[in-house]
Amino acid sequence: MAKTKTWKIDAGNSSTGQIGFCAYGIKADTKEAALDKIKKLFPDQLEDTYDMDDREPITICTYFNTNALTLDNIEEDEDADDSDEDEL
């Protein structure tokens, strides 16, 4: 049986583009399993409304195309503690 590893997913880069996205702490035996997990977890969009003042609420929507995530977006999380603790 393969040893469970901790993976991270990076997509986009807010240093060079408009938006960046990452997810850390994904427990899975393989990159493929980590990718499948994140695709099932993420919604198509996240939406939140911020009140700039009493008269001007602003809603921000962030959309995700998880079909565009590939194995190239996943790497082993070298900073994670992969001891024999219970998996989340």
C-alpha positions as CSV (number, residue, x, y, z in Angstrom):
1,M,0.0,0.0,0.0
2,A,1.3,3.5,-0.9
3,K,2.2,5.9,1.9
4,T,-0.2,8.8,2.1
5,K,1.5,12.1,1.3
6,T,0.6,15.7,1.7
7,W,0.2,17.7,-1.5
8,K,-0.3,21.3,-2.5
9,I,-1.9,22.8,-5.6
10,D,-0.9,26.1,-7.1
11,A,-2.8,27.7,-10.0
12,G,-2.4,31.3,-11.1
13,N,0.1,33.7,-9.7
14,S,-1.0,37.0,-8.2
15,S,2.6,38.3,-8.5
16,T,2.3,38.2,-12.3
17,G,-1.4,38.1,-13.0
18,Q,-4.7,39.2,-11.6
19,I,-5.4,36.3,-9.3
20,G,-3.6,33.4,-7.5
21,F,-4.9,30.3,-5.9
22,C,-3.4,27.6,-3.8
23,A,-4.5,24.7,-1.5
24,Y,-2.3,23.1,1.1
25,G,-2.7,20.0,3.2
26,I,-4.3,17.7,0.7
27,K,-3.8,14.1,2.0
28,A,-3.6,11.5,-0.8
29,D,-1.5,8.5,-1.9
30,T,-0.9,9.9,-5.4
31,K,-1.0,13.2,-7.4
32,E,-4.0,11.9,-9.3
33,A,-5.9,11.2,-6.1
34,A,-5.0,14.7,-4.8
35,L,-6.3,16.3,-8.0
36,D,-9.5,14.3,-7.8
37,K,-10.0,15.4,-4.2
38,I,-9.6,19.1,-5.0
39,K,-11.9,18.9,-8.0
40,K,-14.6,17.4,-5.8
41,L,-14.1,20.0,-3.0
42,F,-14.1,23.2,-4.9
43,P,-17.3,24.9,-6.0
44,D,-17.7,26.6,-9.4
45,Q,-17.6,30.0,-7.6
46,L,-17.1,31.7,-4.3
47,E,-19.1,34.8,-3.6
48,D,-18.9,37.3,-0.7
49,T,-20.4,40.8,-0.2
50,Y,-18.4,43.5,1.5
51,D,-19.9,46.7,3.0
52,M,-17.7,49.6,2.0
53,D,-20.1,51.9,3.8
54,D,-23.8,51.8,4.6
55,R,-24.8,52.8,1.1
56,E,-22.4,50.7,-1.1
57,P,-22.2,46.9,-0.6
58,I,-19.9,45.3,-3.2
59,T,-20.1,41.7,-4.1
60,I,-17.0,39.8,-5.3
61,C,-17.3,36.6,-7.2
62,T,-14.4,34.3,-7.8
63,Y,-14.9,31.6,-10.4
64,F,-13.1,28.3,-10.7
65,N,-12.6,26.0,-13.7
66,T,-11.4,22.9,-11.9
67,N,-11.3,21.1,-15.3
68,A,-8.3,23.3,-16.1
69,L,-6.3,22.0,-13.1
70,T,-3.8,19.3,-14.1
71,L,-1.1,17.2,-12.5
72,D,1.3,20.1,-13.4
73,N,-0.4,22.2,-10.7
74,I,0.3,19.6,-8.0
75,E,3.5,19.0,-6.0
76,E,4.4,17.3,-2.8
77,D,4.1,19.7,0.1
78,E,7.7,19.6,1.5
79,D,6.7,21.7,4.5
80,A,4.0,19.3,5.7
81,D,4.4,17.0,8.6
82,D,3.7,13.6,7.2
83,S,4.0,11.7,10.5
84,D,1.7,8.9,11.3
85,E,-1.0,11.3,12.6
86,D,-4.7,10.6,11.7
87,E,-5.7,11.9,8.3
88,L,-8.1,14.8,8.2
